[in-house]
Amino acid sequence: MNDIIKPEIAEKIKQLEKKFQNSGQDLGSYLDGLLHDRYLTYWDYIHLDTLLSLQIPKTHFPDEEIFITYHQITELYFKLIIHELKQIVDDKLQTAEFFTTKIHRINRYFKVLINSFDVMIKGMDKEQFLKYRMSLLPASGFQSVQFRLIEIYSTPLVNLVNTKERELFSENKSLEDIFEHLYWKSGATDKETGEKTLTLKQFEYRYTPRMMRIAHQVKSSTIYHKYLELPEKEQNNVHLIEALRTFDTNVNINWLLMHMGAAFRYLNKEKGEVLATGGTNWKKFLPPSFQKIQFFPTLWSVEEKENWGQQWVTHQFNTTK
């Protein structure tokens, strides 16, 4: 009696056999593989030992491990955000519900990142940081290609042009021409000589082909394009509009402000300032009120765009002088 196969098991075997027949495969071979396969463990599934081996400080200062680990965690969240952005870009349903669900996920990830930034602002010893950072030259968080890809997936490149030059460009310009004038490049370029920092040169050499390839892929299908292509009723969905505005605020105001807080804690001094490891001019590059980047400009009023991040930045500069 014990050898009798239960009806529900027999049915599943039939379904599996049909599945493998349709793909030209042999069910018996797969069952042999299943018979000899090891049980899956948690640590093998997430490659825990490998993951925990990736934190390799360059100095003996204990807090450098916090610095490395936090940045690695950030990049993993960026990966999750890009995972959701790609699904919106590829979506053909054109419904506000799908769009909103994905943007809510992205906002959830950014909320975690923003709320966790105290790990950087308050969670490291300042004296240790100022010493071990000198071993990191010319590496910089400026070189996070995933953050740049989030921007590229989210809005047309023309919306990412340096604020002083933005009116000179339109979506009709070549992407290569627009790319040379993106706002973040000005943060790592000497204003007097026009010479790029080594940090920027390294970053461009390593990632420009990848960024341009994706820019061409989403030239007419960024998140902003996808929103504008929605039927009018779906575009006017208040929940979607609020989610997109929150996304814009999280990336282009709140995330930058947290970096400003960290920069002021570690790099600002009463007399002068400590230079960033990558040579970037962080006081000109980070404040959201200087670049006024908005992914979804039509979702903001003229007044909101004019006052973009201004109140916080003014307060922060005044209280840290």
Disulfide bonds with the S-S distance in Angstrom:
none
